[in-house]
């Protein structure tokens, strides 16, 4: 039957200290809360909305390339998204997601970090166990050109308990990823995955680049464990490594004043989710 389904989720994770190639080191503690409503008119047709708030607390230690200053301090993210799913035929499914976000260092104006993203894709049911699809995303960027990115959509039920899938941002990776999930029983699930993250945000009017832009990129690999009922209450924990990371700092004129790779570093986290 058609119904509204509210949900809420909270998580926290810590990325341990990573050495920066140009000198110094940094670590990050991240906390996130989100919630929303989904309206399902059928098993394959739904529309909803979600609100999310992220708090990213960075700790830098002696970055000599910019005079031992901190590239940035704590960064906030506010996001609103509307996902729409539609099954027009027995074998085709369509996904459209529109979202607006503001990513700003504490003290920067909310409006100066606003961006928008639109994602659209379609998948085809090749067999009873496999869906394949593709799509395209377009996103505005803070002080940068509009970006376009392709989507690869895979949903493969390899066995009754083992699934390989691609997806967008999740509780572990804030970006595109591939995940292998094993449903051990009705309550326990284990997963392995890898993905890509890019986090770009407006800086405040002080620090090493007043009014500029900061960016962090990384390739995380992870393992996770989930316990509970996905239609009610779940708890989860995860851990992994950030690989191939890079930090970039641009001034208010858009000139890169600092860029450096950083070494791989472990991260751990945990959280809970409730669907009413």
Secondary structure by P-SEA (a helix, b strand, c coil): cbbbbbbcccbbbbbcbbbbcccccbbbbbbbbbcbbbbbcccccccbbbbbbbbbbbbbcccccccccccccbbbbbbbbbbbbbbccccbbbbbbbbbbbbbccccccccbbbbbbbbbccccccccbbbbcbbbbbbccccccccbbbbbbbbcccccbbbbcccccccccccbbbbbbcccccbbbbcccbbbbbbbbbccccccccbbbbbbbbbbbcccccccccccccccccccccbbbbbbbcccccccccccccccccccccccccc
